Structure formats: C-alpha cells, structure tokens
C-alpha cells in the first residue's frame, strides 16, 4: 500500500520568462566556483523503468554541502547593492569586500539548516556579521555547522515557520534580512533567491549538451516553501520547454499539495516532523505560489521511509544524498509504488522506458551520523 498522497494538476501552463542576466557570471566570481557534477544513476533508472535518471549533485557547492549558497549569495549581493551601491566593477569578492569595509551590517535569516549556513558563509566572505534563527528541533550537527561560519545562532522554540516569523520582525538600518520565503511587503530578496538557483539549470543544459543528451522529460523537485521549485518551473516551463514537473514534500508538511487541492494558499500547522528537515515548512512562499499552482504537473506527499529508500538507492549509484536531497527520487518511488497512481502518473507525466528524468540532490550528508545509520539500515530493503 502506498503511504503517499498525490495531486495531479490539470491547469499546467507555460511561462514567458526571460533568463535573468548576470547570475551565472556572478557565481563564477565566487571562491572555488565550478559546476557541480551531473551524473547518471543507472540503479535508480532500473528501479523506475526509464532510460536515464540524471542527478545534479549539489553535495559540494563552493565546498558547502548544499545548493542554497546559489540563492543566498545572489540575493545578498543584490540587496547590498540596492541598499549601499552602486558598486564599482569588481572581479572577485576581495574587491567587493573593500567596498563594504565601512558597512556595519548584520545579515539575518531563518533556517532549518542549509539556507542559514549559506547566508552565514556569504557574511563571512564579505566581512559582515550574521544572525541566524533556527527551530529548536534542529540537529546539533547542522546548528554547529552554522556557528562554524561565524554566525550568531538563536534557537526559536517552535517550527521553521516560527523562526521565519522571528526573523521577519528584525528591523533597523544595521540589519538585512535574507529570507528565501516571502511575506507581505517582502518579495525582493526571495525573488533574487529564486533567480540565483537558476545557475543549477544553466549548468545542466550545458552538461547535457556536452553529453549529447536531450532535455529531461520529467524533473522531480523538493518543495519546502517552493523557491527551488519556482526556479525549476521558470526554467523548464518556459515557452520552449515541455518538461513535466513533480513536486515532493513530507506528509506532515505538505503545504504545497494542500494549497494545490484548495487552489489557494494553505498553511499546515506544526509540528512538522520528518527526517527531510529542509522540507519541514508549513506555508508556501506567496512569491513561489503562482509558479507552483500553474507549473507543477503533480505533487506527492511522502513518508520518511521513501526518503530512506531513495538515499540507499542513490548510494548504490555512488551518490551521497541526505534526507532532503534524496526527496525527488523518493517522490518518484512513492508515486510508482501503487498501481493506480502509477498508471495515472505514467499518463500525465508521459513516463515510459524511453524517458529521461532529472533529480536535484540538494544536499549531501549534512547530518553524517544519521546518514550512515539510515543508509546502512535501508540497504536491507532498498
């Protein structure tokens, strides 16, 4: 029996969106830039019965274990430029840092792990301070990783959404809030976050071209507040793409799926308990919502067992993917685990033995002890 909840969207449209200029060029100026690898996952492809499963492995982006630095860095730069620019031309961060040397600013963010660490890293690179709000159930390894970036970490007694609310009330000339979710009156920075993630798909396009491979027929993407999914939709649901997109989220934090069913933004009250900590969000970003509502071909809410199986299956393909990182594959495993949903999904997504699927492994083993325990345990059943 499939322990998942599905929604198939009959209102999918294409979007007329021009790529944002300068994003890739900005990332190329950051320390140690190189494209993350795009690798085939033959074991996963065999399990799903498709020709190719491509995995964009974000486990080492600028030597951080997740993709979040792409959005955090671009949004931080654009917000700093808006508030303190225009900057003189620069070719590396040291030259930009000199222009900010008299700026007494603290970057503020709420996080369930990776976004906060990325904001803290950007602050460290630029010689700024950072203050990161985290929910009280965050595992120690992720909390310590943020502290190691030089951030002041403040524990909020509640959920990720409570941490967001706390950060939203920080005000004053000495603070810049760098949030990947939007609220009323706060949309500029989350827009830049979504733009920043676009570098992932620019790289994928070039990597597939180099391999002589076609564009993916389906992309499975993690939800959370929906910022990464919005970036996927902006890229793959443009007028020259017909790629289908599947959204994936934990059963107890299925705010996007509930919103799709209601055709309006819905909140899922906490606690949001799942090993997919990066996806434990109770409210979609209002900024991402129009893309999610009209760009997702379907959505699936899954329990943790599928994430564990996906982590194990990716490990067989020599890909280290954490609990949230493996969620895209987990959603596909869940979707095709029950015949009724599988038949409908195959029809809607056009998946068959000739299909090519893209998964974004958004993080590596950000909680190493948990990763070893899960993969060792799941290896008996995956």
C-alpha positions in Angstrom: 0.0 0.0 0.0 1.3 3.4 -1.0 1.8 5.6 2.1 1.7 8.8 0.0 -0.8 11.4 -1.1 -1.0 12.6 -4.6 -2.4 15.5 -6.6 -2.4 15.8 -10.4 -2.7 19.2 -11.9 -5.0 19.9 -14.9 -4.1 23.6 -15.1 -0.4 23.5 -16.2 0.7 26.4 -18.4 3.9 27.7 -19.9 5.5 30.9 -18.7 7.0 33.7 -20.7 10.1 34.4 -18.7 13.5 35.7 -19.9 16.6 34.4 -18.1 18.0 36.8 -15.5 21.2 38.3 -16.9 24.4 38.1 -14.9 23.6 35.3 -12.4 26.0 32.7 -13.7 28.7 35.3 -14.2 28.2 36.5 -10.6 28.6 32.9 -9.3 31.7 32.4 -11.4 33.4 35.2 -9.5 32.9 33.5 -6.1 35.7 31.5 -4.5 36.2 28.0 -5.9 33.4 28.1 -8.4 33.0 25.1 -10.6 29.8 23.4 -12.0 28.6 20.6 -9.7 28.5 17.2 -11.4 25.6 15.8 -13.4 25.8 12.0 -13.1 23.7 9.1 -14.3 22.0 6.9 -11.8 21.6 3.5 -13.5 20.2 1.7 -10.4 17.6 4.4 -9.9 16.7 4.3 -13.7 16.3 0.5 -13.5 14.1 0.8 -10.4 11.9 3.3 -12.2 11.9 1.6 -15.5 13.2 4.5 -17.5 16.2 5.1 -19.8 18.0 7.7 -17.8 17.9 9.2 -14.3 20.2 12.2 -14.2 21.3 13.5 -10.7 22.5 17.1 -10.3 24.7 16.5 -7.3 24.8 19.6 -5.0 26.6 18.0 -2.2 29.7 20.2 -2.7 28.7 23.6 -4.0 31.5 26.1 -3.1 32.6 23.4 -0.6 29.3 23.7 1.2 27.1 20.5 1.4 24.0 22.1 -0.3 22.8 24.2 -3.2 21.5 27.1 -1.0 24.5 29.3 -1.4 23.5 29.9 -5.0 20.3 31.8 -4.0 21.8 33.3 -0.8 24.8 34.7 -2.5 23.0 36.3 -5.4 20.2 37.7 -3.1 22.7 39.1 -0.6 24.7 40.8 -3.3 21.7 42.3 -5.0 20.3 43.5 -1.6 23.6 45.0 -0.6 23.9 46.7 -4.0 20.3 48.1 -3.7 21.0 49.5 -0.2 24.6 50.6 -0.5 25.5 50.6 -4.2 26.1 51.0 -7.0 29.3 49.2 -6.6 32.4 49.8 -8.7 33.3 47.0 -11.1 34.8 44.0 -9.3 36.3 40.7 -10.4 36.5 38.8 -7.1 35.0 39.0 -3.6 38.0 40.7 -2.1 37.4 43.7 -4.3 33.8 43.8 -3.4 34.7 43.4 0.3 36.8 46.5 0.2 33.8 48.5 -1.0 31.9 47.2 2.1 34.6 47.8 4.7 32.9 50.7 6.4 29.4 49.0 6.3 28.2 47.8 9.7 25.6 45.3 8.7 24.3 42.0 10.1 22.7 39.5 7.7 19.7 37.9 9.2 18.0 34.6 8.2 15.7 31.8 9.4 16.7 28.3 8.5 16.2 24.6 9.0 19.9 24.2 8.1 21.3 24.9 4.7 20.0 28.3 3.9 21.2 29.8 7.2 24.6 28.3 6.7 24.8 29.8 3.2 23.8 33.3 4.4 26.4 33.0 7.2 29.1 31.9 4.7 28.3 34.9 2.5 28.6 37.2 5.5 32.0 35.7 6.3 33.2 36.1 2.8 32.3 39.8 2.9 33.4 40.6 6.4 29.9 41.1 7.7 28.1 39.7 10.7 25.3 37.2 10.6 22.4 36.2 12.9 20.6 33.0 12.2 17.3 31.9 13.7 16.7 28.1 13.9 13.8 25.9 15.2 14.5 24.1 18.4 14.4 20.6 16.8 17.4 21.3 14.5 20.0 18.6 14.9 23.2 19.6 16.6 25.4 18.9 13.6 23.6 21.4 11.4 23.5 24.0 14.2 27.2 23.7 14.8 27.9 24.0 11.1 26.2 27.4 11.1 28.2 28.5 14.1 31.4 27.4 12.4 30.7 30.0 9.7 30.9 32.7 12.4 27.2 33.2 12.8 25.2 34.1 16.0 22.7 31.3 16.2 19.4 31.9 18.1 17.1 29.0 18.9 13.4 29.6 18.4 11.0 27.4 20.4 8.8 26.3 17.6 8.9 25.3 13.9 10.8 26.7 11.0 7.8 29.0 10.3 8.1 30.4 13.8 11.8 31.1 13.1 10.8 32.9 9.9 8.3 35.0 11.8 11.0 35.9 14.3 13.4 37.0 11.6 10.7 39.0 9.9 10.4 41.2 12.9 14.1 42.2 12.9 14.4 45.8 11.8 16.8 48.7 11.7 19.4 50.1 9.5 22.1 47.7 10.7 20.2 44.5 9.6 19.4 42.9 6.2 17.0 40.0 6.2 17.9 37.4 3.6 14.9 35.1 3.5 14.0 32.5 0.9 10.3 32.8 1.6 8.2 35.9 1.1 5.6 37.7 3.1 3.5 40.9 2.6 5.9 43.7 1.7 8.9 41.4 1.5 9.3 40.0 -2.0 12.5 41.5 -3.5 15.0 39.2 -1.7 13.0 35.9 -2.3 12.8 36.8 -6.0 16.6 37.0 -6.1 16.9 33.7 -4.3 14.8 32.0 -7.0 16.9 33.7 -9.7 20.1 32.5 -8.0 19.1 28.9 -8.2 18.8 29.2 -11.9 22.6 28.6 -12.2 21.8 24.9 -11.5 19.8 24.5 -14.6 22.0 26.6 -16.8 24.8 24.2 -15.9 22.5 21.2 -16.5 21.7 22.4 -20.0 25.3 22.7 -20.9 26.2 19.3 -19.3 23.5 17.5 -21.2 24.6 19.2 -24.4 28.2 18.1 -23.8 27.0 14.5 -23.3 24.8 14.7 -26.5 21.7 14.0 -24.4 18.2 15.5 -24.7 16.5 17.7 -22.1 14.7 15.8 -19.3 11.1 14.7 -19.8 10.4 15.0 -16.1 12.0 16.9 -13.2 11.3 15.8 -9.6 11.9 18.6 -7.2 11.7 19.2 -3.4 9.1 21.7 -2.1 9.8 23.3 1.2 8.5 26.8 0.7 8.7 26.3 -3.0 11.6 28.6 -4.1 13.7 25.9 -5.7 10.5 24.5 -7.4 9.7 28.0 -8.7 13.2 28.2 -10.2 12.7 24.8 -11.9 9.3 25.9 -13.3 10.8 29.2 -14.6 13.4 27.2 -16.5 11.5 24.1 -17.7 8.1 25.5 -18.2 9.2 28.4 -20.4 7.6 28.5 -23.9 10.4 26.4 -25.4 10.1 23.5 -22.9 7.5 20.9 -22.4 9.1 19.2 -19.4 6.8 17.9 -16.7 7.5 18.7 -13.1 6.7 16.7 -10.0 6.7 18.4 -6.5 7.7 16.3 -3.5 7.2 17.1 0.2 6.8 15.3 3.6 3.3 14.1 4.5 3.3 16.2 7.7 4.5 19.4 5.9 2.5 19.1 2.6 1.6 22.7 2.4 2.0 22.9 -1.4 -0.1 19.9 -2.0 -2.9 21.2 0.3 -2.7 24.5 -1.4 -3.0 22.9 -4.8 -6.0 21.0 -3.7 -7.7 24.1 -2.4 -6.5 26.3 -5.3 -5.3 28.9 -2.7 -2.5 29.2 -0.2 -3.0 26.9 2.8 -1.0 26.5 6.0 -0.3 23.1 7.5 0.1 23.6 11.3 3.1 22.1 13.0 4.8 20.2 14.4 6.3 19.2 11.0 8.1 16.0 11.9 10.2 14.4 9.2 13.8 13.4 8.6 13.5 15.6 5.5 14.3 18.6 7.7 14.9 21.0 4.9 11.3 20.5 3.7 9.6 20.9 7.0 7.7 24.0 6.1 4.1 24.8 6.9 3.5 27.7 4.4 4.4 28.0 0.8 6.1 31.3 -0.2 3.5 33.6 -1.7 6.1 34.6 -4.3 6.5 31.0 -5.5 2.8 30.1 -5.3 1.8 31.3 -8.8 4.5 29.2 -10.4 3.6 26.2 -8.3 -0.1 26.4 -9.0 0.3 26.7 -12.7 3.6 25.0 -13.3 3.6 21.7 -11.3 2.2 18.8 -13.3 1.7 17.0 -10.0 2.6 16.8 -6.3 3.2 13.9 -3.9 3.5 13.9 -0.1 5.6 11.0 1.2 6.6 9.5 4.5 10.2 9.1 5.6 10.5 5.5 4.5 10.7 6.6 0.9 13.4 9.1 1.6 15.4 6.4 3.3 15.0 4.1 0.3 16.0 6.8 -2.1 19.1 7.6 0.0 20.1 4.0 -0.2 19.4 3.7 -3.9 21.5 6.7 -4.7 24.3 5.4 -2.5 24.2 2.3 -4.8 24.9 4.7 -7.7 27.8 6.2 -5.6 25.8 9.5 -4.8 25.8 10.7 -1.3 22.4 12.4 -0.8 20.9 13.5 2.5 17.4 13.1 3.7 16.1 16.2 1.9 18.5 15.8 -1.0 17.0 12.4 -2.0 13.4 13.6 -1.8 13.0 14.0 -5.5 13.8 10.3 -6.2 11.8 9.4 -3.1 8.7 11.1 -4.5 9.0 9.1 -7.7 9.5 5.8 -5.8 6.3 6.6 -3.8 4.3 7.6 -6.9 5.1 4.4 -8.7 4.7 2.1 -5.7 1.0 1.7 -6.1 -0.5 0.6 -9.4 -3.5 3.0 -9.6 -1.3 6.1 -9.0 1.5 4.7 -11.2 -0.9 4.3 -14.2 -2.2 7.8 -13.8 1.2 9.2 -13.3 2.6 7.5 -16.3 -0.1 9.0 -18.4 0.2 12.5 -17.0 4.0 12.6 -16.9 4.5 10.6 -20.1 6.9 8.3 -18.4 8.0 5.1 -20.1 11.1 3.1 -20.8 12.5 5.9 -23.1 12.1 8.7 -20.5 14.8 10.8 -19.1 14.3 12.1 -15.5 16.3 14.9 -13.7 16.6 14.8 -9.9 18.3 17.6 -7.9 20.2 16.1 -5.0 20.1 19.3 -3.0 22.4 18.3 -0.1 24.9 15.8 0.9 25.2 14.1 4.3 24.6 17.3 6.4 24.0 15.0 9.4 26.7 12.4 8.9 25.7 10.1 11.8 22.1 10.0 10.6 23.2 9.4 7.0 25.3 6.3 8.0 22.5 4.9 10.2 19.8 5.4 7.5 21.8 4.0 4.6 23.1 1.0 6.5 19.6 0.2 7.7 17.8 0.9 4.4 20.3 -1.2 2.4 18.5 -4.3 3.6 15.2 -3.2 1.9 16.1 -0.6 -0.8 
